[in-house]
């Protein structure tokens, strides 16, 4: 039986916020010897993700079992892999909280974050 590929996080390494957050996740993953990989946008074949470079820069993505998660769903999938974050994933996944989290991330945070990226460009 073939081993399944580890979940892989796609992130923007040129973004200070992304780098800091992903650095934290990488540290936990390494300390706990977790099966979680990280891939910088510049190192990725985005066609394998089904993304354009613009799409990739507009949010966070995680690929697990040939399925790509984005935004809040990507965060939930990442947090579910990290022991100290599993409870947070369960809380944010609650229907009453999830909808608000998706709205805030998709409509406000990701948009502001991408505009900030364009200004840094």
C-alpha positions in Angstrom: 0.0 0.0 0.0 1.4 3.4 -1.0 2.0 6.0 1.6 -0.3 9.0 1.3 1.4 12.3 0.6 1.6 14.6 3.6 -0.8 17.6 3.6 1.0 20.5 2.0 0.6 24.2 2.8 1.1 26.7 0.0 2.2 30.1 1.2 3.6 33.4 0.1 7.1 33.5 1.5 7.6 37.2 0.5 4.8 38.2 2.9 6.1 39.0 6.4 2.8 38.0 8.0 2.6 34.7 6.1 6.3 33.9 6.8 5.9 34.5 10.5 2.8 32.4 10.8 4.1 29.6 8.6 7.4 29.7 10.5 5.4 29.1 13.7 3.6 26.1 12.1 6.8 24.7 10.7 8.5 24.9 14.1 5.6 23.0 15.8 5.5 20.5 13.0 9.3 19.8 13.2 9.2 19.7 17.1 6.3 17.2 17.0 7.6 15.3 14.0 4.3 15.8 12.2 3.4 14.8 8.7 2.9 18.3 7.3 4.8 19.9 4.4 5.2 23.5 3.4 5.7 24.9 -0.1 6.5 28.5 -1.0 4.5 29.9 -4.0 7.8 30.5 -5.9 8.7 26.8 -5.5 5.3 25.4 -6.5 3.9 24.2 -9.8 0.7 26.1 -9.4 -1.0 24.2 -12.2 -0.8 21.1 -9.8 -2.8 23.2 -7.4 -5.3 24.4 -10.0 -4.3 28.0 -9.2 -3.0 31.1 -11.0 -0.2 33.1 -9.4 -2.8 35.8 -8.6 -5.1 33.3 -6.9 -2.2 31.8 -5.0 -1.2 35.3 -3.7 -4.8 36.0 -2.6 -5.0 33.5 0.2 -3.7 30.5 2.1 -4.0 27.0 0.6 -3.6 23.4 1.7 -3.6 20.3 -0.4 -4.6 17.0 1.3 -5.5 13.8 -0.5 -5.7 15.6 -3.9 -8.2 18.1 -2.5 -7.2 21.8 -2.2 -8.6 23.8 0.7 -8.5 27.6 0.7 -9.0 30.4 3.2 -10.6 29.4 6.5 -10.9 25.8 5.4 -7.1 25.7 4.8 -6.5 27.2 8.3 -8.9 24.6 9.8 -7.0 21.8 7.9 -3.7 23.1 9.1 -4.8 23.5 12.7 -6.3 20.0 12.7 -2.8 18.7 12.1 -1.2 20.7 14.9 -1.9 19.4 18.5 -2.1 22.8 20.2 -4.5 24.2 17.5 -7.0 21.3 17.2 -9.4 22.9 19.7 -9.2 26.2 17.8 -10.1 24.3 14.6 -13.1 22.7 16.3 -14.3 26.1 17.7 -14.0 28.0 14.4 -15.7 25.1 12.6 -18.9 25.6 14.6 -21.6 26.7 12.2 -22.3 30.0 14.0 -18.6 30.9 14.1 -17.5 29.4 10.7 -19.8 31.7 8.6 -18.4 34.8 10.3 -14.8 33.6 10.0 -15.3 33.0 6.3 -16.8 36.4 5.8 -14.1 38.2 7.7 -11.3 36.3 6.0 -12.6 36.3 2.5 -14.1 39.8 2.4 -11.8 41.7 4.6 -8.5 40.1 5.7 -7.5 38.4 2.5 -8.4 41.4 0.4 -6.5 43.8 2.6 -3.6 41.4 2.7 -3.4 41.1 -1.1 -3.6 44.9 -1.5 -0.7 45.1 0.9 1.2 42.6 -1.1 0.7 44.6 -4.3 2.0 47.8 -2.6 5.1 45.9 -1.4 5.6 44.5 -4.9 
